[in-house]
Each structure stands twice: as structure tokens, then as C-alpha cells.
């Protein structure tokens, strides 16, 4: 019952902030779209919005490590994904970026519409034409100097363990000749897999930015092997954070 009450509060918070902050979002877009081709101002506003939500939720204690490793240059940020909370945590990184997300998400009232304004990229995973168009759109974004964030598992884990990484993010990095930045999210997962709409209550989270993997390091790599390498880096860090939490 507590989980339901807590989740109702979070959803009310999401709805309230959407109603209050969406109008300034649209106004910023209207006044910047003609001269700010990368929509940097709008992206920083989105970061403020997403970060604010994580601050206003009681019981979410978030620690960010390695933020100094990030810069304004184009990159692909790849992160593990175990909870719907992870989406909000990415905004705490503080750098402008665009999502690659399922097309259905763009149909969400207010949030989906604003994602379209921000230039986030949609994809229908079962549609080859949509996947091809996603690669075209994403490469254009990267070549213009904007970053992209991807959960390479494709969806949040249903087991509580790190899933296999798909190759798309790594193919994009090679095609656009840009680096990859792995991000580890620890603390949002649970052995109990919550259904959609239910949020985890009081807990601590660590968001850790790992060292950038330069284009020179990946340009000649097999993308499947590269995906596994990055997965192993994130998995190793997750295990180390778990050991540290347990005092070992």
C-alpha cells in the first residue's frame, strides 16, 4: 500500500510540474529555435526540469560521481537501465543531449509532444524503415555537435541484472566518429520488478560517469565486441559499488 501511495505522489508531482513548466518550455523553443540550431537553451531547461523532479521526490538520495569528465562536445552516452527512475536521473548529468526512444513514448500527452519539440529521436524497433531513419536522424544530430543518450539494453531489466547491449549505439559512434561515455546507475534496481507506474520508495542512488572511450579506440572494433566490452565495464562498476555498499 505504501508503494502505491508513494507512486501516486510521484505521478502527481510529474503531472503538476508538466502543467507548470511546459509553457515556459514552449516559449523558450519559440524564442530560440531560429538562432539556436542545437536547441542548447531548451536542453538546459529540460535538464533543470528533470533534475528538479529528482530533488522534489522525498527519500531519493542521489550522488553524482565523475561529472567533471563530461564536456559540451558531441558524444553518445550509454547507461544501464533498471527503472523508470533512470530517465530522470540522466538529466542530472547536466549536459545537453537528445534521447533515442520508442515511438510510443512520443504519444504521451505533454511529455511526448515536448520531446518532439526538443528534437528527440523516435524509433519503432520492429520496423526496419523506422530503424534506418533513426540512424539517419541520429547521425545528423551527432554531426551537428549534439550528444545522444541511449539505454543499450533497449528496455529496463526484467531480472534485476544487466541485460545484453544492442549494437546500435556503437554503430552510431563509429559512423559519426565520436566518443562513447558509459554511465553507471546503481540503486534504482530491485529484485522485485515493479510494474509500470510504480516507483521505488526511499533509497540511495549513485550515478557514476566512467572514462570516455575515444573514437580512436573504437573505430576499428567489431560493434558486437564493443557492446560487450562496454557492458562489462558497467557490470564491473556495478559489482564494485555493490561490494562497497555491503562493506566488503
Secondary structure, DSSP 8 states (H G I E B T S, - for coil): -HHHHHHHHHHHHHHHHHHHHHHHHHHHHHHHTTT-TT-HHHHHHHHHHHHHHHHHSTTEEEEEE-GGG--SS-EEEEE---STHHHHHHGGG-S-EEEEEEGGGGGSTTHHHHHHHHT-EEE-TT-HHHHHHHHHHHHHHHHTT-EEEE-TTSS--SSSS-----SHHHHHHHHHT-EEEEEEEESS--SS---TT----SEEEEEEEEEEE-HHHHTTS-HHHHHHHHHHHHHHHHHHHHHHHTT-
